[in-house]
Amino acid sequence: MTIALQYCNITVNDVDEALGFYRDALGLEVRNDVASGGYRWVTLGFAGQPGLGIVLSEPHAGRSQADGDALQELLTKGVLPMTIFSADDLDAAFERVRASGAEVLQEPMDQSWGPRDCAFRDPSGNLVRMSQAPA
């Protein structure tokens, strides 16, 4: 039996604004864009990794008003779970993200537990980290 991660959801305030970050700054490709009930779910993935991706949606998309409100509150506070990406050239990836205007929280640095990593926030305030395995 094989089990693999297919998609991870990231809640954002504005799907179009988030696309500018995840597609343009991080280099993910749009795989699907589904509209329903006034909301959108946009699936993005990495070239060469057909079964792995993220889905962007707004807090109220497919949820009750109360659940969407609660999720919006957590998103506004910046306390939703972080997303961690890996890169084979962290410094180049960091410069591309910085050039997009993303809020930088930590420039690339070597960590005592092994990887080199950096951190920033997406346009909705989600914490995004990127790491590179030690040489």
Protein Blocks (a to p, Z undefined) as FASTA:
>chain_A
ZZddfbdcdddfblklmmmmmmmmnopacfbdcdeehiacdddddehilkgccddddfkg
opafklmmmmmmmmmnopaccdddddfblmlmmmmmmmnopacfbdcdddfklpacdddd
dfkopacddddddZZ
